[in-house]
Amino acid sequence: MSVPAVLFEVENGVATITLNEPKHMNALSSSIIEGLQNSIARINEDSEIRAVVLTGSGKAFCAGGDIKTFPDSRSNAAVSRNYMKFGLPFLVELAQLEKPIVAAVNGYAVGAGFSIAIACDFILASNDSTFAMSFNKVGLVPDLGALYHLPRIVGMARAKELALTGRSITPHEAKEYGIVLEVLPQEELLERAKELASTLADSATQALGLTKHILNRSYELSLEQVLREEAMAQAIAFSTDDHKEGVTSFFEKRKPVFTGN
């Protein structure tokens, strides 16, 4: 029996996605990309899932693109473009997912693996993990949204330094740059990621989704546009059961019990 390239499990409202080709350092094979696409579709369709943990098995979170499947240098641009288009939808869906995503980076997050990690909402990293925008090492351009997300996280000067040099950084450097939220011992990483995801899953899911939607677009919008987006989102939030529960629990001086509705 073949082993799935991507493992998927749900517990207490938290979906855990595990890239599961450790012999290949979880490089982005077509089977991993397909598994990620299927996992994101399941999360979108299942209202019981209210937060997500994304991690890798073995010594890597994701070691980037699968170099064995790269288009031949003699291929024309159309072939190469079609190759790239295969992997683009899952990244858009991941970044736009209206449920919080915690990346538990357990080892190497390099190239496209780094791109995937920074598309998540939070990154927790093991103290032996490594981050690198290593695309230039194989004569390529950072992709999978790296040139969108990285400057928004670290600023333009640091983004250029990381992207143009391709140098590796430690998790502690990544935390200093604002990429990583917490650095933990390897044996504590997944438990802490699930703990954070569980806290988020217990929150008002629709309000979190609306907040993510606006934050993800805030750099492209004017203040007036953000105010309008906030007003529309708030109108939706006011109508939710979770808002009613939040108000009721406030007056009853108890912790709210949100359902995601």
C-alpha positions as CSV (number, residue, x, y, z in Angstrom):
1,M,0.0,0.0,0.0
2,S,1.4,3.4,-1.0
3,V,1.9,6.0,1.7
4,P,-0.1,9.3,1.2
5,A,2.1,12.2,0.2
6,V,0.1,14.5,2.4
7,L,-1.5,13.3,5.7
8,F,-4.7,15.0,7.0
9,E,-6.3,14.6,10.3
10,V,-8.8,16.6,12.3
11,E,-9.1,16.8,16.1
12,N,-11.2,19.3,18.2
13,G,-11.7,21.6,15.2
14,V,-8.0,21.7,14.2
15,A,-6.9,20.2,10.9
16,T,-3.3,19.1,10.8
17,I,-1.7,18.8,7.3
18,T,1.6,17.0,7.2
19,L,3.8,16.9,4.1
20,N,4.8,13.3,4.0
21,E,7.6,12.5,1.6
22,P,10.5,12.7,4.1
23,K,13.0,10.8,1.8
24,H,12.7,13.7,-0.6
25,M,12.7,16.4,2.1
26,N,9.0,17.1,1.3
27,A,10.0,18.8,-2.0
28,L,7.0,20.0,-3.9
29,S,6.2,16.9,-6.0
30,S,3.0,16.8,-8.0
31,S,1.6,14.4,-5.4
32,I,2.3,16.9,-2.5
33,I,0.8,19.8,-4.5
34,E,-2.3,17.7,-5.2
35,G,-2.5,16.6,-1.6
36,L,-2.3,20.2,-0.4
37,Q,-5.1,21.2,-2.9
38,N,-7.3,18.5,-1.6
39,S,-6.6,19.3,2.0
40,I,-7.5,23.0,1.5
41,A,-10.7,22.1,-0.3
42,R,-11.7,19.9,2.7
43,I,-11.0,22.7,5.1
44,N,-13.0,25.1,3.1
45,E,-16.0,22.7,2.9
46,D,-16.0,21.6,6.6
47,S,-17.4,24.2,9.0
48,E,-16.3,22.0,11.9
49,I,-12.6,22.8,11.0
50,R,-11.8,26.2,12.5
51,A,-8.0,26.3,12.5
52,V,-5.1,24.6,10.6
53,V,-1.6,23.4,11.4
54,L,0.8,22.8,8.5
55,T,4.0,20.8,9.0
56,G,6.3,18.3,7.5
57,S,7.6,14.9,8.4
58,G,11.2,14.0,8.8
59,K,14.0,16.6,8.7
60,A,12.3,19.2,6.5
61,F,9.1,21.3,6.5
62,C,9.6,21.6,2.7
63,A,12.9,21.7,0.8
64,G,11.4,23.7,-2.1
65,G,10.5,22.6,-5.7
66,D,11.2,19.1,-6.9
67,I,14.3,19.8,-9.1
68,K,13.9,16.5,-10.9
69,T,10.6,17.7,-12.4
70,F,11.8,21.2,-13.4
71,P,11.3,22.0,-17.1
72,D,14.3,21.3,-19.2
73,S,16.4,24.4,-20.0
74,R,15.7,23.8,-23.7
75,S,11.9,24.0,-23.1
76,N,10.1,27.0,-24.4
77,A,8.5,29.6,-22.1
78,A,5.0,28.2,-22.6
79,V,6.0,24.8,-21.2
80,S,7.7,26.5,-18.2
81,R,4.7,28.7,-17.6
82,N,2.3,25.7,-17.6
83,Y,4.6,24.0,-15.1
84,M,4.3,27.0,-12.8
85,K,0.5,27.3,-13.3
86,F,0.0,23.8,-11.9
87,G,1.2,24.9,-8.4
88,L,-0.3,28.4,-8.2
89,P,-3.9,27.7,-7.2
90,F,-3.1,26.0,-3.9
91,L,-0.9,28.9,-2.8
92,V,-3.7,31.4,-3.5
93,E,-6.2,29.2,-1.7
94,L,-3.8,28.7,1.2
95,A,-3.2,32.5,1.6
96,Q,-6.8,33.4,1.3
97,L,-8.2,30.7,3.6
98,E,-10.5,32.3,6.0
99,K,-9.4,30.1,8.9
100,P,-6.1,30.8,10.7
101,I,-3.1,28.7,9.7
102,V,-0.1,27.9,11.9
103,A,3.0,26.7,10.1
104,A,5.1,24.4,12.3
105,V,8.5,24.5,10.6
106,N,10.3,21.4,11.8
107,G,13.5,21.6,9.7
108,Y,14.4,23.0,6.3
109,A,12.0,25.6,4.8
110,V,13.9,26.7,1.7
111,G,12.9,27.9,-1.7
112,A,9.3,27.3,-2.3
113,G,9.1,25.8,1.2
114,F,10.0,29.2,2.6
115,S,7.3,30.7,0.3
116,I,4.7,28.4,1.7
117,A,5.6,29.1,5.3
118,I,5.3,32.8,4.9
119,A,1.9,32.5,3.3
120,C,0.6,31.1,6.6
121,D,-0.6,33.4,9.4
122,F,1.9,32.3,12.0
123,I,5.2,30.4,11.9
124,L,6.5,28.5,14.9
125,A,9.9,27.0,14.2
126,S,12.1,24.4,15.8
127,N,15.4,25.6,17.1
128,D,17.2,23.5,14.5
129,S,15.2,24.8,11.5
130,T,16.7,26.7,8.5
131,F,15.1,29.3,6.3
132,A,16.5,30.4,2.9
133,M,15.2,32.0,-0.3
134,S,17.6,29.8,-2.2
135,F,16.1,30.2,-5.7
136,N,19.2,32.0,-7.1
137,K,21.3,29.0,-6.2
138,V,19.6,27.3,-9.2
139,G,19.3,30.4,-11.3
140,L,15.6,31.0,-10.6
141,V,13.3,33.8,-9.3
142,P,11.5,33.5,-5.9
143,D,8.0,32.2,-6.6
144,L,4.8,30.9,-4.9
145,G,4.1,34.4,-3.6
146,A,7.5,35.0,-2.0
147,L,7.9,38.4,-3.7
148,Y,4.5,39.4,-2.4
149,H,4.7,38.2,1.2
150,L,8.3,38.6,2.1
151,P,8.6,42.5,1.8
152,R,5.3,42.8,3.7
153,I,6.8,40.9,6.6
154,V,10.4,42.1,6.7
155,G,10.5,45.3,4.7
156,M,11.9,45.9,1.2
157,A,15.6,46.2,2.1
158,R,15.7,42.9,4.1
159,A,13.5,41.2,1.5
160,K,16.0,42.1,-1.2
161,E,18.9,41.0,0.9
162,L,17.3,37.5,1.5
163,A,16.0,37.1,-2.0
164,L,19.2,38.3,-3.8
165,T,21.8,36.5,-1.7
166,G,19.7,33.4,-1.0
167,R,21.6,33.0,2.3
168,S,20.3,30.7,5.0
169,I,19.1,32.2,8.3
170,T,18.6,30.6,11.6
171,P,15.1,30.5,13.3
172,H,16.4,33.1,15.8
173,E,17.3,35.4,13.0
174,A,13.9,34.7,11.4
175,K,12.2,35.6,14.6
176,E,14.3,38.8,14.9
177,Y,13.1,39.8,11.3
178,G,9.4,39.2,12.2
179,I,9.1,36.0,10.1
180,V,8.8,33.5,13.0
181,L,6.6,34.0,16.0
182,E,8.2,31.5,18.4
183,V,11.3,29.3,18.4
184,L,10.9,26.0,20.3
185,P,12.7,22.7,20.9
186,Q,11.9,20.2,18.2
187,E,10.0,17.9,20.7
188,E,7.7,20.8,21.7
189,L,7.0,22.3,18.3
190,L,4.0,20.4,17.1
191,E,2.3,20.4,20.5
192,R,2.7,24.1,20.8
193,A,1.4,24.7,17.2
194,K,-1.7,22.6,17.9
195,E,-2.1,24.5,21.2
196,L,-2.1,27.9,19.3
197,A,-4.4,26.5,16.6
198,S,-6.8,25.3,19.3
199,T,-6.9,28.7,20.9
200,L,-7.7,30.2,17.5
201,A,-10.3,27.5,16.8
202,D,-12.1,28.4,20.0
203,S,-12.5,32.0,18.7
204,A,-15.2,33.6,16.6
205,T,-14.3,32.0,13.3
206,Q,-16.2,34.3,11.0
207,A,-14.8,37.4,12.6
208,L,-11.2,36.0,12.3
209,G,-11.9,35.2,8.6
210,L,-13.2,38.7,7.9
211,T,-10.2,40.2,9.8
212,K,-7.7,38.1,7.7
213,H,-9.5,39.1,4.5
214,I,-9.0,42.8,5.1
215,L,-5.4,42.5,6.5
216,N,-4.3,40.5,3.5
217,R,-5.4,43.4,1.3
218,S,-4.6,46.3,3.5
219,Y,-1.3,47.3,1.7
220,E,-3.2,47.8,-1.5
221,L,-6.1,49.8,-0.1
222,S,-6.3,53.4,1.0
223,L,-7.4,54.3,4.5
224,E,-10.9,55.2,3.2
225,Q,-11.2,51.9,1.4
226,V,-10.1,50.0,4.6
227,L,-12.7,51.9,6.6
228,R,-15.4,50.8,4.1
229,E,-14.2,47.2,4.2
230,E,-14.2,47.2,8.0
231,A,-17.8,48.6,8.0
232,M,-19.0,45.9,5.6
233,A,-17.2,43.2,7.6
234,Q,-18.6,44.5,10.9
235,A,-22.1,44.4,9.5
236,I,-21.6,40.7,8.8
237,A,-20.0,40.1,12.2
238,F,-22.9,41.8,14.0
239,S,-25.3,39.3,12.5
240,T,-23.4,36.2,13.7
241,D,-24.3,33.9,16.6
242,D,-20.8,34.3,17.9
243,H,-21.3,38.1,18.3
244,K,-24.5,37.5,20.2
245,E,-22.7,34.9,22.4
246,G,-19.8,37.4,23.0
247,V,-22.2,40.1,24.2
248,T,-24.2,37.7,26.3
249,S,-21.1,36.2,28.0
250,F,-19.8,39.7,28.7
251,F,-22.9,40.7,30.6
252,E,-23.0,37.3,32.3
253,K,-19.3,37.7,33.3
254,R,-18.3,34.3,31.8
255,K,-16.0,33.1,29.1
256,P,-17.8,33.0,25.7
257,V,-18.4,29.7,24.0
258,F,-18.1,30.4,20.3
259,T,-19.4,27.9,17.7
260,G,-18.0,29.5,14.5
261,N,-21.5,30.5,13.4
